[in-house]
Amino acid sequence: GNAPKNSQAYGVHETYSNNNNNSYENQSESTNSAPGNHNKTTMGKDKRARTKFEKWMKIFASLDEALCAEAIGEIEAELLNAQNVGYNTCLDMVSVLEAMLVCLLGHRMDDIRERAVILLNVLYDGHDLQINEALHVQISSVDEHNLEIRVPIRENATIPAPEHLRLKLFGPSRDLHSPPRWTEFSVQIEGKHVVCVIPSFPREGYYDWYIYDSANQGFQMRNGVAVAAGQSAEDSSMFETRKGKGRIIVHPARIRSEYFVETPVDQIGATWDESTGMLHDRGSFDSVLQQLPELKMRGITGVYIMGALERPLDDDEATPFNVADREQIASKLGGRRQFQNLVSEMQRLEMKPILDGFERVSRTSHRKYRKYIVETLNQRGVPTPHPGTDAHENQWSDSVLLNYRKVEVWDLMINEAKSLIREFGLKGIRLDNASSYPLILAADPILFRRDPDGELHYSLEEIFYGQIVIANAECSYWTTEACMDLNYPNPFLVKFVKEMWNEFPGFIVVGETSFHREVEMVQSGVVAQSMRIPQILASIAGRSLRKDGSVARIAANRRSTAKTLGRL
């Protein structure tokens, strides 16, 4: 597990910038862009890749922990080899590795889940800087220039000549359709710090860096530092752990000054029977359109159009969150024509249209989801679709959970969002329940049940993909030490955000955030919509605001204060 070992392994042609000309234009190409979004249902024509997948599938579906540990080591070796030779030379193997690691996020063994989080991050990074430890994260935006990276030098460290120190940066190219690149920058030593200034960033993305000594010809790279033969990284490093490398997540321009508002379309202009509460007329996209001038006058820069996705056609009472097809616009609210008119007017007023994103679908959803629905055992021990859930407090009985052990389910959600973004020119998405993604529940041990003839009752594929789960038992990224202690980003969110930014410059990904998970969301590249902020504000006013929207009074001695909000 090393930081990038040499330029040739990455297909890099070295380019140096002088002390006065640190420029992102002075770049060198790399062959390792993150894996593309393509169909993972087949493994292509590579017989070796198919054979590996079938072998690993049998091992990880078994109860042999020693073989599982050996297999995850093989996966790591294949991943590092793919990075050395370049992803483009082994696309089938890269697809196998992604499909395997996504499934292993929900494996029954803790050690396997931990390693899957790390290796999936390394796969999406396109380099191995995070193979041993997570990168420290800074946040910036495209319009913020001259970002300073200031790294403290370790006490009593040997400091190379400043002219030999370099900062290498890996990130997106200016051209939207070009692969990411390594770029070199000169650095300065100012007192007890190494300082590098990045003048600007070409576009949104994840920019990863490390510092090394270009004059040390006999070094090896370990954890992003140059280490002489026979020395440990701790003995020779100029920097403390995690300080000599890092990540800059660059968001769209003016992201810090954006002002978004949520518009529940059903309620805008709706009328009810005052005595019964029955809905006479629901709102529509046209009714939201009429509100735009007022919103513009208030300084609103983006509108989250809540409830815009298609619902079951045979259910007049379906809620905005009961989505039958994530790729279609709600016909009951005016359909595609009214929605296009609304979006066009928002664009004319320079307001960003922001759409719903859901990980779950309706119980009466489109047939394309049927093969991906995950099941749980009911009280009679009969498999039944697992309802949508946040794996903590809420289950939504009108919806079903999809199997996020399957990379096809990840790609389906991404591709459905992209389809609507391309058609309507949307500028953002708000991911509902995002602080539970990817929503993988613990596999039910019933999957290893044997029939009277001694054979396993469930198929190899059902066992491997955890087709039957324990109800509401969270398993995956959020339960690992890689998340809770080691600060690794969420691989699902990294993939989702990268897919958006790689095709739609300026796109904004907002994630609903609960359970005190704001830091992990931000480190993964999402704009966190913290549910704690309205809860704290409600508490200051003497109200308890629950996650399901219900409100209750609270005693004066239990109210929050402004200090609570300040700490958040």
Disulfide bonds with the S-S distance in Angstrom:
none
